[in-house]
Amino acid sequence: MKTKPFSIQKISILLLFLFLLSGCADVTAVEECVYGDPYGFLGGLWHGIVAPVSFIGSLFFDDIALYAVNNNGGWYDFGFVLGAGILTFGSHKARR
């Protein structure tokens, strides 16, 4: 017996249903999360370095986040990517 593949119509209906269902999600305003001074480059660098540990912790605890909402934008992002890259490129060089 040959199985019938999903048609574009069925996939479109499923995606529409998921899109409509996501509209019911609870949304917290960003202003409620922002307090104190925003994190800058060094905060992003540190958060990038500890990202693997933060990810594992975020699976078990709701108050642990991988990325700081209260940041200053581009410099925080640059530090985060650089910090995450330290782990990747450092382990690559150690393997040689």
N, C-alpha and C positions, 0 to 999 in steps of 0.2 A: 504494500500500500504506500503510495507516494504522498508525502506531506505537502500541503499547500503553503507557499511562502506568504509572508505578510504583504499585503498590498499597500500602496501609498496612501490610500484612503484610510485604512485602519491605523496606520502609523500617524497620520495627520490628526485623526480623532483622539488618539492616545496622547499626543503632544498637546493638543488643545485642552484636554481634560487636566493634564498635569499643570499647564499654565494657569488655568482657572483655579485649581486647587491651591497653587502657590500664593494666590491673592489673599488667602485666608491666614497667611503666616503672621505671627506677631512681630511688629516692627518697633524697635526702640530708637528714639531720636538720638542722634549722635551727640547732641548737646548734653544729654544726661550722662554720657560716658566721659566727657571732657572735663577734667578738673586739674588744677595745678599747672605747672609749666609743661609745655609739650616736650616730648622726647626729640632729640636731635640726632646728629650723625653718630655720636658715641653710643647712644641708646639703641639705635638701629643696628650698629655693629655688634653690640652685646646680644641683642635679641636674635640676630642671625646666627651667632655662634651657638647659642643655647636652643636653637629651633628644634633639633631632634628630641631633646629632653622635654621641651615645652609641648611638642606634639603628643608624645606619649602621655604626659600629664593631662592634656586637654581631653583625652579619651575617657579619663576616669573622673575628672573634676571640672565642674562648669565654670569655676572662677579662674581658670588658667587659660590664657589666650596665646595664640602664636604670634600675633601682630598687634602692636599698640595702636589703638584708635586715636589717642591723643599724641599726634606727632606733627612735625613741622613740614611735612611734605617730601620734596625731592631728596633732601640730604638724609632724612631718616631712611627712605627707600634705598638710597645708594649704600648706606652703612649696612642695612639689612642684607642686601644682595652680596656685598663684600664679605660680611661675616659668615653667611651661608657658604660662600665660595671658599673661604679659608679651610673649612672642613673637607670640601670636595677636592680642592687642588693639593692640600697638604697630605691627604691620604694617598693621592695619586703619586706624588713625589716619593713618599715613604715606601711605596710598593716597588719602586725601581731599584 
